[in-house]
Amino acid sequence: MRIAMLKIALIVGSTRPDRFADKVVAWFMETASMRSDMQIDIVDLRDQDLPFLEEPLSPAFTGGVFANPAAQKWCALVSVYDAYIATAAEYNHGPTAVLKNALDSAYLEWNRKPIAFLGYGGVGGARAIEQLRQVAIELQMAPVKAEVNIAMEPFLGVLMQGRSLNDYPYLEAGRTAVLDQIQWWGDALKAARAKG
């Protein structure tokens, strides 16, 4: 028996001007928006104005109440979602500071929910994703196995050769796997959370 449609946040994890993340999000949504089993909202970190570690306590100890209104707004936003997908640009062999800060700026709101990653960079964002998986586990999230890894060849193909991410069948297969796994884990964990 199917529970209510999943609400998923697609978190844009880079705030740089002319970021590649916009191309990744548009490509991902081509398929994701056709799914009838989920509603995906784009949550752009450019729009969040998140403070950087301003709270007197870790979010794990605030009970979901924050001193800074921007942090409180962020937590209220992420709390409504059943699952998350994040673009993961790799900077200096790690994730972007803005994405790490967004994860660090909440706690209870992430608990017992799945997350998937769409990586890009030197080795398809794999090193950044590996670090993000560890962070997600500490936040009591369930990182799914599937991920998208846009390495340098497709990255440069899109930027310099007029190619599309759809020109790479392995990326399309990764996109489908991410959607299928986030749906399965999202349904399973939503049902488990509803049981208490």
GROMACS elastic network, one bead per residue, 0.5 to 0.9 nm:
[ bonds ]
;  ai    aj funct       b0    kb
    2     5     6  0.82715   500
    2   187     6  0.79374   500
    3     6     6  0.83156   500
    3   187     6  0.70005   500
    3   190     6  0.83098   500
    3   191     6  0.74220   500
    4    37     6  0.85535   500
    4    38     6  0.89670   500
    4   187     6  0.85569   500
    5    36     6  0.80191   500
    5    37     6  0.54915   500
    5    38     6  0.52273   500
    5    39     6  0.69595   500
    5   187     6  0.84968   500
    6    37     6  0.66653   500
    6    39     6  0.61068   500
    6    40     6  0.82755   500
    6    81     6  0.77431   500
    6    82     6  0.59887   500
    6    83     6  0.74890   500
    6   183     6  0.73742   500
    6   186     6  0.68350   500
    6   187     6  0.70853   500
    6   190     6  0.84021   500
    7    38     6  0.60089   500
    7    40     6  0.61054   500
    7    41     6  0.76831   500
    7    80     6  0.75930   500
    7    81     6  0.50688   500
    7    82     6  0.53593   500
    7    83     6  0.67280   500
    7    84     6  0.86760   500
    7   186     6  0.89037   500
    8    38     6  0.69540   500
    8    39     6  0.59984   500
    8    41     6  0.62893   500
    8    42     6  0.86482   500
    8    80     6  0.88795   500
    8    81     6  0.54450   500
    8    82     6  0.58724   500
    8    84     6  0.53656   500
    8    85     6  0.73221   500
    8   182     6  0.88369   500
    8   186     6  0.86905   500
    9    39     6  0.84837   500
    9    40     6  0.57056   500
    9    41     6  0.50484   500
    9    42     6  0.59325   500
    9    43     6  0.60867   500
    9    78     6  0.76498   500
    9    81     6  0.62963   500
    9    82     6  0.81783   500
    9    83     6  0.65712   500
    9    85     6  0.62495   500
    9    86     6  0.80370   500
   10    25     6  0.80007   500
   10    40     6  0.64720   500
   10    41     6  0.59433   500
   10    43     6  0.57581   500
   10    44     6  0.81043   500
   10    83     6  0.88860   500
   10    84     6  0.59520   500
   10    86     6  0.55745   500
   10    87     6  0.76783   500
   11    41     6  0.84604   500
   11    42     6  0.61254   500
   11    44     6  0.58410   500
   11    45     6  0.70312   500
   11    84     6  0.71326   500
   11    85     6  0.61110   500
   11    87     6  0.64053   500
   11    99     6  0.84720   500
   12    15     6  0.78682   500
   12    21     6  0.66483   500
   12    22     6  0.78897   500
   12    25     6  0.75694   500
   12    42     6  0.71918   500
   12    43     6  0.61654   500
   12    45     6  0.59744   500
   12    46     6  0.82378   500
   12    85     6  0.87385   500
   12    86     6  0.60237   500
   12    87     6  0.53909   500
   12    88     6  0.80860   500
   12    99     6  0.81789   500
   13    21     6  0.75458   500
   13    44     6  0.73349   500
   13    45     6  0.63566   500
   13    46     6  0.88283   500
   13    86     6  0.61776   500
   13    87     6  0.51516   500
   13    88     6  0.58922   500
   13    89     6  0.70718   500
   13    95     6  0.85179   500
   13    96     6  0.69399   500
   13    97     6  0.88936   500
   13    98     6  0.67377   500
   13   100     6  0.85809   500
   13   102     6  0.86382   500
   14    17     6  0.89242   500
   14    19     6  0.69242   500
   14    20     6  0.85902   500
   14    21     6  0.66986   500
   14    44     6  0.83114   500
   14    45     6  0.70452   500
   14    46     6  0.78138   500
   14    87     6  0.75847   500
   14    88     6  0.76600   500
   14    89     6  0.67891   500
   14    96     6  0.65385   500
   14    97     6  0.86017   500
   14    98     6  0.67125   500
   14    99     6  0.69359   500
   15    18     6  0.88665   500
   15    19     6  0.70821   500
   15    21     6  0.88061   500
   15    44     6  0.81581   500
   15    45     6  0.65454   500
   15    46     6  0.54029   500
   15    96     6  0.89632   500
   15    98     6  0.74282   500
   16    19     6  0.52890   500
   16    20     6  0.88181   500
   16    46     6  0.87031   500
   18    21     6  0.86287   500
   18    22     6  0.81543   500
   19    22     6  0.62602   500
   19    23     6  0.81049   500
   20    23     6  0.54741   500
   20    24     6  0.66422   500
   20    25     6  0.89178   500
   20    89     6  0.83522   500
   20   120     6  0.84301   500
   20   155     6  0.84093   500
   20   159     6  0.85446   500
   21    25     6  0.60753   500
   21    26     6  0.85778   500
   21    87     6  0.64913   500
   21    88     6  0.82158   500
   21    89     6  0.74788   500
   21   120     6  0.84021   500
   22    25     6  0.51496   500
   22    26     6  0.61772   500
   22    27     6  0.85595   500
   23    26     6  0.52435   500
   23    27     6  0.61166   500
   23    28     6  0.85197   500
   23   158     6  0.88285   500
   23   165     6  0.85502   500
   24    27     6  0.51700   500
   24    28     6  0.59998   500
   24    29     6  0.85231   500
   24    87     6  0.75820   500
   24   118     6  0.77118   500
   24   119     6  0.89130   500
   24   120     6  0.86853   500
   24   150     6  0.89552   500
   24   165     6  0.80164   500
   25    28     6  0.50989   500
   25    29     6  0.60328   500
   25    30     6  0.86815   500
   25    42     6  0.82229   500
   25    87     6  0.77008   500
   25   118     6  0.88551   500
   26    29     6  0.52617   500
   26    30     6  0.64382   500
   27    30     6  0.53796   500
   27    31     6  0.76427   500
   27   164     6  0.84885   500
   27   165     6  0.68921   500
   27   166     6  0.76734   500
   28    31     6  0.60499   500
   28    32     6  0.61727   500
   28    33     6  0.85006   500
   28   118     6  0.87871   500
   28   172     6  0.88380   500
   28   175     6  0.67606   500
   29    33     6  0.52860   500
   29    34     6  0.81617   500
   29    40     6  0.83442   500
   30    33     6  0.60121   500
   30    34     6  0.72687   500
   31    34     6  0.55059   500
   31    35     6  0.71418   500
   31   175     6  0.81137   500
   31   176     6  0.79884   500
   31   179     6  0.89402   500
   32    35     6  0.55264   500
   32    38     6  0.82655   500
   32    39     6  0.85388   500
   32    40     6  0.73695   500
   32   175     6  0.85673   500
   32   176     6  0.85288   500
   32   179     6  0.70994   500
   33    36     6  0.81369   500
   33    38     6  0.84401   500
   33    39     6  0.76042   500
   33    40     6  0.71514   500
   35    38     6  0.61582   500
   35    39     6  0.79068   500
   35   179     6  0.87880   500
   36    39     6  0.77260   500
   37   183     6  0.74203   500
   38   183     6  0.73066   500
   40    84     6  0.89539   500
   43    46     6  0.87886   500
   43    47     6  0.79664   500
   43    48     6  0.85825   500
   44    47     6  0.56691   500
   44    48     6  0.72136   500
   45    48     6  0.52128   500
   45    49     6  0.74957   500
   45    50     6  0.80812   500
   45    98     6  0.74428   500
   45    99     6  0.76823   500
   45   102     6  0.78284   500
   46    49     6  0.68756   500
   47    50     6  0.87510   500
   48    70     6  0.73049   500
   48    71     6  0.88206   500
   48    73     6  0.84291   500
   48    74     6  0.69412   500
   49    70     6  0.66271   500
   49    71     6  0.86526   500
   49    74     6  0.89865   500
   50    70     6  0.58336   500
   50    71     6  0.61064   500
   50    74     6  0.74195   500
   50    98     6  0.85812   500
   50   101     6  0.79696   500
   50   102     6  0.72005   500
   50   105     6  0.79580   500
   51    54     6  0.61159   500
   51    55     6  0.86119   500
   51    68     6  0.77382   500
   51    70     6  0.69683   500
   51    71     6  0.67277   500
   51   101     6  0.83910   500
   51   105     6  0.82792   500
   52    55     6  0.85572   500
   52    98     6  0.88202   500
   52   101     6  0.66291   500
   52   102     6  0.88705   500
   52   105     6  0.81506   500
   53    56     6  0.82656   500
   53    58     6  0.84976   500
   53   101     6  0.77213   500
   53   104     6  0.81655   500
   53   105     6  0.74068   500
   54    57     6  0.86632   500
   54    67     6  0.84862   500
   54    68     6  0.75565   500
   54    71     6  0.89637   500
   55    58     6  0.69620   500
   55    59     6  0.79100   500
   55    66     6  0.68827   500
   55    67     6  0.64337   500
   55    68     6  0.71299   500
   55    71     6  0.85247   500
   55   105     6  0.88315   500
   56    66     6  0.89896   500
   56    67     6  0.82346   500
   57    60     6  0.79327   500
   57    61     6  0.63074   500
   57    62     6  0.65401   500
   57    66     6  0.89259   500
   58    61     6  0.55819   500
   58    62     6  0.68162   500
   58   104     6  0.83355   500
   58   105     6  0.82552   500
   58   106     6  0.85935   500
   58   107     6  0.84932   500
   59    62     6  0.52678   500
   59    63     6  0.73878   500
   59    64     6  0.69503   500
   59    65     6  0.83178   500
   59    66     6  0.79330   500
   59   104     6  0.74401   500
   59   105     6  0.63876   500
   59   106     6  0.53765   500
   59   107     6  0.53541   500
   59   108     6  0.77271   500
   60    63     6  0.70425   500
   60    64     6  0.81098   500
   60   106     6  0.75512   500
   60   107     6  0.52970   500
   60   108     6  0.67807   500
   60   139     6  0.86174   500
   61    64     6  0.80418   500
   61   107     6  0.86149   500
   62    65     6  0.54053   500
   62    66     6  0.66855   500
   62   107     6  0.89557   500
   63    66     6  0.85281   500
   63   107     6  0.87930   500
   63   108     6  0.74491   500
   64    72     6  0.77865   500
   64    75     6  0.73075   500
   64    76     6  0.87230   500
   64   106     6  0.76653   500
   64   107     6  0.76797   500
   64   108     6  0.66538   500
   64   109     6  0.77494   500
   65    71     6  0.89267   500
   65    72     6  0.66577   500
   65    75     6  0.87654   500
   66    69     6  0.70814   500
   66    70     6  0.87569   500
   66    71     6  0.62577   500
   66    72     6  0.52965   500
   66    75     6  0.87283   500
   67    70     6  0.88236   500
   67    71     6  0.75990   500
   67    72     6  0.73978   500
   68    71     6  0.53323   500
   68    72     6  0.63430   500
   68    73     6  0.87094   500
   69    73     6  0.60141   500
   69    74     6  0.85380   500
   70    73     6  0.50327   500
   70    74     6  0.61679   500
   70    75     6  0.87062   500
   71    74     6  0.50419   500
   71    75     6  0.62761   500
   71    76     6  0.86412   500
   71   105     6  0.66524   500
   71   106     6  0.79340   500
   72    75     6  0.52168   500
   72    76     6  0.62170   500
   72    77     6  0.86280   500
   72   106     6  0.88460   500
   73    76     6  0.51121   500
   73    77     6  0.61634   500
   73    78     6  0.88019   500
   74    77     6  0.50672   500
   74    78     6  0.62763   500
   74    79     6  0.85090   500
   74   102     6  0.82914   500
   74   105     6  0.78310   500
   74   106     6  0.77790   500
   75    78     6  0.53110   500
   75    79     6  0.59418   500
   75    80     6  0.89849   500
   75   105     6  0.75826   500
   75   106     6  0.57782   500
   75   107     6  0.83480   500
   75   108     6  0.87407   500
   75   109     6  0.64712   500
   76    79     6  0.52911   500
   76    80     6  0.70290   500
   76   109     6  0.80384   500
   77    80     6  0.60789   500
   77    81     6  0.78965   500
   78    81     6  0.58148   500
   78    82     6  0.89211   500
   78    84     6  0.88717   500
   78   106     6  0.83367   500
   78   109     6  0.63398   500
   78   110     6  0.75054   500
   79    82     6  0.80453   500
   79   108     6  0.81936   500
   79   110     6  0.71190   500
   80   109     6  0.82105   500
   81    84     6  0.72998   500
   81   109     6  0.86716   500
   81   110     6  0.88709   500
   81   113     6  0.85830   500
   82   110     6  0.89241   500
   82   113     6  0.61133   500
   82   114     6  0.76336   500
   82   186     6  0.61654   500
   82   187     6  0.83186   500
   82   189     6  0.82470   500
   82   190     6  0.65923   500
   83   110     6  0.85564   500
   83   113     6  0.54480   500
   83   114     6  0.50538   500
   83   115     6  0.58942   500
   83   116     6  0.85046   500
   83   182     6  0.70249   500
   83   183     6  0.83485   500
   83   185     6  0.84151   500
   83   186     6  0.57601   500
   83   190     6  0.89202   500
   84   110     6  0.89629   500
   84   113     6  0.77353   500
   84   114     6  0.63371   500
   84   116     6  0.64341   500
   84   117     6  0.85622   500
   84   182     6  0.79840   500
   84   186     6  0.89919   500
   85   114     6  0.84483   500
   85   115     6  0.54039   500
   85   117     6  0.55072   500
   85   118     6  0.73206   500
   85   178     6  0.85709   500
   85   182     6  0.81460   500
   86    99     6  0.84566   500
   86   115     6  0.75352   500
   86   116     6  0.64240   500
   86   118     6  0.61130   500
   86   119     6  0.83492   500
   87    99     6  0.88167   500
   87   116     6  0.87921   500
   87   117     6  0.58012   500
   87   119     6  0.58536   500
   87   120     6  0.79556   500
   88    94     6  0.89875   500
   88    95     6  0.61968   500
   88    96     6  0.73380   500
   88    99     6  0.79291   500
   88   117     6  0.62672   500
   88   118     6  0.57177   500
   88   120     6  0.64194   500
   88   121     6  0.86406   500
   88   125     6  0.63102   500
   88   126     6  0.87699   500
   88   128     6  0.66316   500
   88   129     6  0.65660   500
   88   132     6  0.85368   500
   89    94     6  0.81490   500
   89    95     6  0.60935   500
   89    96     6  0.64080   500
   89   118     6  0.82987   500
   89   119     6  0.57858   500
   89   120     6  0.51919   500
   89   121     6  0.60664   500
   89   124     6  0.85033   500
   89   125     6  0.59363   500
   89   128     6  0.71789   500
   89   129     6  0.87505   500
   90    93     6  0.58010   500
   90    94     6  0.52704   500
   90    95     6  0.51257   500
   90    96     6  0.66672   500
   90   119     6  0.73415   500
   90   120     6  0.63638   500
   90   121     6  0.51976   500
   90   122     6  0.72756   500
   90   123     6  0.85220   500
   90   124     6  0.79400   500
   90   126     6  0.78808   500
   90   127     6  0.71781   500
   90   128     6  0.52900   500
   90   129     6  0.81898   500
   91    94     6  0.53428   500
   91    95     6  0.59555   500
   91    96     6  0.60848   500
   91    97     6  0.88653   500
   91   121     6  0.76822   500
   91   122     6  0.89564   500
   91   125     6  0.86108   500
   91   128     6  0.77409   500
   92    95     6  0.80514   500
   92    96     6  0.89236   500
   92   128     6  0.88439   500
   93   121     6  0.89051   500
   93   122     6  0.83104   500
   93   125     6  0.80519   500
   93   126     6  0.86851   500
   93   127     6  0.57115   500
   93   128     6  0.61137   500
   94    97     6  0.87239   500
   94   125     6  0.80620   500
   94   126     6  0.88611   500
   94   127     6  0.59864   500
   94   129     6  0.77986   500
   94   130     6  0.85540   500
   94   131     6  0.68565   500
   94   132     6  0.85041   500
   95    98     6  0.84518   500
   95    99     6  0.69561   500
   95   100     6  0.68417   500
   95   125     6  0.80845   500
   95   127     6  0.79764   500
   95   129     6  0.71101   500
   95   131     6  0.73178   500
   95   132     6  0.70820   500
   96    99     6  0.54264   500
   96   100     6  0.64096   500
   96   101     6  0.86349   500
   96   128     6  0.81142   500
   97   100     6  0.51060   500
   97   101     6  0.59680   500
   97   102     6  0.85219   500
   98   101     6  0.50724   500
   98   102     6  0.61654   500
   98   103     6  0.87608   500
   99   102     6  0.50060   500
   99   103     6  0.63440   500
   99   104     6  0.85908   500
  100   103     6  0.51932   500
  100   104     6  0.61233   500
  100   105     6  0.85854   500
  100   132     6  0.77364   500
  100   135     6  0.83067   500
  101   105     6  0.59583   500
  102   105     6  0.51510   500
  102   106     6  0.73087   500
  103   106     6  0.61222   500
  103   107     6  0.77959   500
  103   110     6  0.82991   500
  103   135     6  0.79563   500
  103   136     6  0.79700   500
  103   139     6  0.82424   500
  104   107     6  0.71898   500
  104   135     6  0.85641   500
  104   139     6  0.85235   500
  106   109     6  0.61932   500
  106   110     6  0.70121   500
  106   139     6  0.86473   500
  107   110     6  0.55515   500
  107   111     6  0.66910   500
  107   139     6  0.60230   500
  107   140     6  0.83972   500
  108   111     6  0.52521   500
  108   112     6  0.88436   500
  108   139     6  0.78805   500
  108   140     6  0.85938   500
  109   112     6  0.87937   500
  109   113     6  0.87092   500
  110   113     6  0.60268   500
  110   114     6  0.84752   500
  110   136     6  0.83391   500
  110   139     6  0.63532   500
  110   140     6  0.69986   500
  110   141     6  0.61601   500
  111   114     6  0.87390   500
  111   139     6  0.60533   500
  111   141     6  0.53276   500
  111   142     6  0.85704   500
  112   139     6  0.84479   500
  112   140     6  0.56170   500
  112   141     6  0.50038   500
  112   142     6  0.66018   500
  112   189     6  0.65013   500
  112   190     6  0.83441   500
  112   192     6  0.87595   500
  112   193     6  0.74282   500
  113   140     6  0.76929   500
  113   141     6  0.50677   500
  113   142     6  0.59419   500
  113   143     6  0.84928   500
  113   185     6  0.80100   500
  113   186     6  0.67222   500
  113   189     6  0.62620   500
  113   190     6  0.75695   500
  113   193     6  0.89237   500
  114   136     6  0.88395   500
  114   141     6  0.55853   500
  114   143     6  0.55017   500
  114   144     6  0.65900   500
  114   182     6  0.65451   500
  114   185     6  0.62015   500
  114   186     6  0.60160   500
  114   189     6  0.76365   500
  115   133     6  0.86704   500
  115   136     6  0.76960   500
  115   141     6  0.68732   500
  115   142     6  0.61339   500
  115   144     6  0.62214   500
  115   182     6  0.70004   500
  115   185     6  0.89794   500
  115   186     6  0.87907   500
  116   133     6  0.88684   500
  116   142     6  0.87101   500
  116   143     6  0.58307   500
  116   144     6  0.56125   500
  116   145     6  0.77792   500
  116   146     6  0.70792   500
  116   147     6  0.62718   500
  116   148     6  0.87807   500
  116   178     6  0.65766   500
  116   179     6  0.87338   500
  116   181     6  0.85153   500
  116   182     6  0.68154   500
  117   129     6  0.67056   500
  117   132     6  0.86634   500
  117   133     6  0.89589   500
  117   143     6  0.84172   500
  117   144     6  0.85285   500
  117   146     6  0.80393   500
  117   147     6  0.53531   500
  117   148     6  0.66012   500
  117   149     6  0.86316   500
  117   178     6  0.80225   500
  118   124     6  0.87142   500
  118   125     6  0.79270   500
  118   129     6  0.83753   500
  118   147     6  0.59040   500
  118   149     6  0.64045   500
  118   150     6  0.78703   500
  118   175     6  0.83178   500
  118   178     6  0.86390   500
  119   123     6  0.87919   500
  119   124     6  0.54711   500
  119   126     6  0.65642   500
  119   128     6  0.76716   500
  119   129     6  0.67849   500
  119   147     6  0.73681   500
  119   148     6  0.57123   500
  119   150     6  0.60147   500
  119   151     6  0.83075   500
  120   123     6  0.72903   500
  120   126     6  0.77914   500
  120   128     6  0.89691   500
  120   148     6  0.80270   500
  120   149     6  0.57245   500
  120   151     6  0.58475   500
  120   152     6  0.79134   500
  120   155     6  0.74385   500
  121   126     6  0.81800   500
  121   128     6  0.89937   500
  121   149     6  0.81846   500
  121   150     6  0.66796   500
  121   151     6  0.56238   500
  121   152     6  0.62784   500
  121   155     6  0.75266   500
  122   125     6  0.65218   500
  122   126     6  0.84461   500
  122   150     6  0.85342   500
  122   151     6  0.57568   500
  122   152     6  0.56625   500
  123   126     6  0.58193   500
  123   127     6  0.73974   500
  123   149     6  0.73766   500
  123   150     6  0.75826   500
  123   151     6  0.50594   500
  123   152     6  0.70032   500
  124   127     6  0.82013   500
  124   128     6  0.89632   500
  124   148     6  0.76768   500
  124   152     6  0.70287   500
  124   155     6  0.87397   500
  125   128     6  0.53103   500
  125   129     6  0.60884   500
  125   130     6  0.86191   500
  125   148     6  0.86387   500
  125   149     6  0.60500   500
  125   150     6  0.70926   500
  125   151     6  0.72641   500
  126   129     6  0.50186   500
  126   130     6  0.60552   500
  126   131     6  0.87421   500
  126   147     6  0.88790   500
  126   148     6  0.89552   500
  126   149     6  0.66512   500
  126   151     6  0.89812   500
  127   130     6  0.51058   500
  127   131     6  0.65077   500
  127   132     6  0.87068   500
  128   131     6  0.53066   500
  128   132     6  0.62158   500
  128   133     6  0.87127   500
  129   133     6  0.60444   500
  129   134     6  0.87312   500
  129   147     6  0.85751   500
  130   133     6  0.52218   500
  130   134     6  0.67299   500
  131   134     6  0.53111   500
  131   135     6  0.65183   500
  131   136     6  0.87688   500
  132   136     6  0.60314   500
  132   137     6  0.85915   500
  132   143     6  0.88941   500
  133   136     6  0.50088   500
  133   137     6  0.62212   500
  133   138     6  0.87297   500
  133   141     6  0.88408   500
  133   142     6  0.84951   500
  133   143     6  0.60324   500
  133   144     6  0.89492   500
  134   137     6  0.52228   500
  134   138     6  0.64326   500
  134   139     6  0.87920   500
  134   143     6  0.88661   500
  135   138     6  0.51806   500
  135   139     6  0.63741   500
  135   140     6  0.88643   500
  135   141     6  0.87082   500
  136   140     6  0.64264   500
  136   141     6  0.51265   500
  136   142     6  0.69488   500
  136   143     6  0.66279   500
  137   141     6  0.52027   500
  137   142     6  0.64108   500
  137   143     6  0.72089   500
  138   141     6  0.73265   500
  139   142     6  0.89310   500
  142   185     6  0.80569   500
  142   189     6  0.89566   500
  143   146     6  0.87661   500
  143   182     6  0.89281   500
  144   147     6  0.77238   500
  144   178     6  0.77327   500
  144   181     6  0.65080   500
  144   182     6  0.67816   500
  144   185     6  0.76194   500
  145   177     6  0.89774   500
  145   178     6  0.81579   500
  145   181     6  0.78094   500
  146   174     6  0.67001   500
  146   175     6  0.84281   500
  146   177     6  0.58254   500
  146   178     6  0.51541   500
  146   179     6  0.87742   500
  146   181     6  0.69642   500
  146   182     6  0.87179   500
  147   174     6  0.61042   500
  147   175     6  0.74792   500
  147   177     6  0.76089   500
  147   178     6  0.58832   500
  148   170     6  0.87452   500
  148   171     6  0.62625   500
  148   172     6  0.85982   500
  148   173     6  0.86558   500
  148   174     6  0.51164   500
  148   175     6  0.62132   500
  148   177     6  0.87599   500
  148   178     6  0.74568   500
  149   171     6  0.72169   500
  149   174     6  0.79447   500
  150   153     6  0.80038   500
  150   154     6  0.62710   500
  150   155     6  0.62520   500
  150   165     6  0.84829   500
  150   171     6  0.72096   500
  151   154     6  0.60827   500
  151   155     6  0.60387   500
  151   156     6  0.86481   500
  152   156     6  0.57982   500
  152   157     6  0.81138   500
  153   156     6  0.54041   500
  153   157     6  0.59058   500
  153   158     6  0.86499   500
  154   158     6  0.60278   500
  154   159     6  0.84547   500
  154   163     6  0.78354   500
  154   164     6  0.80635   500
  154   165     6  0.67487   500
  154   167     6  0.84660   500
  154   168     6  0.73754   500
  155   158     6  0.54544   500
  155   159     6  0.63055   500
  155   160     6  0.85251   500
  155   165     6  0.82546   500
  156   160     6  0.54881   500
  156   161     6  0.70623   500
  156   163     6  0.87029   500
  157   160     6  0.55518   500
  157   162     6  0.64818   500
  157   163     6  0.52820   500
  157   164     6  0.75393   500
  157   165     6  0.84677   500
  158   161     6  0.58765   500
  158   162     6  0.53539   500
  158   164     6  0.55224   500
  158   165     6  0.68445   500
  159   162     6  0.65902   500
  159   163     6  0.76747   500
  160   163     6  0.79509   500
  163   166     6  0.82484   500
  163   167     6  0.67469   500
  164   167     6  0.54039   500
  164   168     6  0.78705   500
  165   168     6  0.58093   500
  165   169     6  0.85676   500
  165   171     6  0.70373   500
  165   172     6  0.79087   500
  166   169     6  0.67898   500
  166   171     6  0.73324   500
  166   172     6  0.64434   500
  167   171     6  0.84944   500
  167   172     6  0.85823   500
  168   171     6  0.54998   500
  168   172     6  0.67017   500
  168   173     6  0.89776   500
  169   172     6  0.50616   500
  169   173     6  0.62125   500
  169   174     6  0.86042   500
  170   174     6  0.61370   500
  170   175     6  0.86213   500
  171   175     6  0.61423   500
  171   176     6  0.86792   500
  172   175     6  0.50487   500
  172   176     6  0.63215   500
  172   177     6  0.86456   500
  173   176     6  0.52129   500
  173   177     6  0.61941   500
  173   178     6  0.86626   500
  174   177     6  0.50328   500
  174   178     6  0.60933   500
  174   179     6  0.86176   500
  175   178     6  0.51840   500
  175   179     6  0.63162   500
  175   180     6  0.86763   500
  176   179     6  0.51954   500
  176   180     6  0.61229   500
  176   181     6  0.85551   500
  177   180     6  0.50979   500
  177   181     6  0.59610   500
  177   182     6  0.83551   500
  178   181     6  0.52818   500
  178   182     6  0.59190   500
  178   183     6  0.83948   500
  179   182     6  0.52894   500
  179   183     6  0.60839   500
  179   184     6  0.86526   500
  180   183     6  0.52237   500
  180   184     6  0.62656   500
  180   185     6  0.87216   500
  181   184     6  0.50711   500
  181   185     6  0.60329   500
  181   186     6  0.80727   500
  182   185     6  0.52845   500
  182   186     6  0.55576   500
  182   187     6  0.83267   500
  183   187     6  0.60306   500
  183   188     6  0.85126   500
  184   187     6  0.53414   500
  184   188     6  0.62026   500
  184   189     6  0.86396   500
  185   188     6  0.50126   500
  185   189     6  0.59321   500
  185   190     6  0.82324   500
  186   189     6  0.53947   500
  186   190     6  0.58956   500
  186   191     6  0.84953   500
  187   190     6  0.51671   500
  187   191     6  0.61605   500
  187   192     6  0.86087   500
  188   191     6  0.53299   500
  188   192     6  0.62722   500
  188   193     6  0.87314   500
  189   193     6  0.59816   500
  189   194     6  0.84521   500
  190   193     6  0.51117   500
  190   194     6  0.61747   500
  190   195     6  0.88005   500
  191   194     6  0.51026   500
  191   195     6  0.65315   500
  192   195     6  0.52421   500
  192   196     6  0.67388   500
  193   196     6  0.51426   500
